[in-house]
Amino acid sequence: MGFLAELLDFRLFLVAAFVFIPLERLFAAKKGQKLLRRGWANDLFYVFANGIVIRLGLLVAVLAIMALGALIVPTGLREAIASQPLWLQVVEVLLLADLGFYLAHRAFHAVPALWRLHAIHHSIEEMDWLAAARVHPIDQILTKSISLLPCFALGFSPWAIGAFALLYHWHSLLLHSNLSFRFGPLQRLIASPDFHHWHHARDREGWDRNFAGQLAFWDFLFGTAYLPERRPRAFGIAEPVPASYGGQLLHPFRSPGSAAVPENG
């Protein structure tokens, strides 16, 4: 299973590279940014090194959530949810999971111990599709577990949850890509690269904004949206973070860190 999972990761990586590299060359938000920009090798290592750890962590979390859901959630409710059309379940999973992601993401910015993990992701200084992979595995496991908790507990179809997971993966690559566009009249509904780039901005006005993963309207609803016409001047955080995968993996436990609001974008 481990070999098959790694093979799937490699195939997905190749497809993503064939899609996003040409797009970023043709429609770059930051003109002149190198293909092999700073930290690219480290982020490439994340693509494969994080996979097995995150899958094992999520497997344990999902099994626990499903067992707990079977005890707490009435069987009739679980059966009613599972009997819905697949397309409706996908929509409901998207709403539930993205709300969970929004709340978990805000917590990772507000709680110092969680921010020390999340700061690894915010250490990105040049945005591109590959940068989406730079996430501490504990951060990823906790965030995904929280966002998917109600979906598994309520008995949604694995196919609906799988469809959401696929959407999340590709949308995350798009949000971090070196592309600049919005979704026109839907920009207050769907998160775009411009929307998410402000979440990574070093500009003070962009700090603690735009937490949603897929649905920007959560930020507009809760008053955390920020989407001016101009683009951020720079990305990253003030806190120094090691350049290597191993150093970044251990950094949250070696550094006292700080909350996102005072010093970090």
Secondary structure by P-SEA (a helix, b strand, c coil): caaaaaaaaaaaaaaaaaccaaaaaaccccccccccccaaaaaaaaaccaaaaaaaaaaaaaaaaaaaaaacccaaaaaaaaaccaaaaaaaaaaaaaaaaaaaaaaaaccaaaaaaaccccccccccccccccccaaaaaaaaaaaaaaaaaacccaaaaaaaaaaaaaaaaaaaccccccccccccccccaaaaaaaacccccccccccccccaaaaaaacccccccccccbbbccbbbbccaaaaaaccccccccccccccc
